[in-house]
Amino acid sequence: MKVLELKGVVRKDVPIYYRRFFSGSIVLELMNNKAVERKLEFSIETKPTGQKEIIVKLTETIDYPLVPVVKEIKQYIYNLDADGGLPLE
């Protein structure tokens, strides 16, 4: 399982400055080397210690164990955020 791309990411307007909400689509390559696209929502919350907590919610079902998928998506989002690849507004 591999995350290929995060597409159509839109930031939702939230008045809480330390919490950011996004929605979009994720493109995954599953075990049969077939790319599938699923809609998702995720949030990034910056804790007082500076740590970032990422919460992912897939809004469409997927034929694959959910725990490793969510773990890979969280890591991909974390790296994308660290590189400045998420929308600011």
C-alpha positions, 0 to 999 in steps of 0.5 A: 500500500502506498499513497500516491497523491493528495488532490483537490485539498481545500481548507475549511474556515475555522476560527480556532487558530491552532486547528486546521480542517481540510477536505480533498481526495487521496489516491492510493496504490493498493496491493494489486498495483491498482490506483484508487481515489477516495474522498477524505477529511483531515485536521491538523491540531498544533498542541501547546508542546508544538506537536502536531496531531493529525486526524484522518476520516475517510468518507468513502469505504476502501477494500483494505485494512484501515489501520495501515491506510490511515497510518500512511495517510497521516505520515504523507500529510505530515510530510506535506505540511512540513514542506508547505504543500497544504493550502494556507487559506 
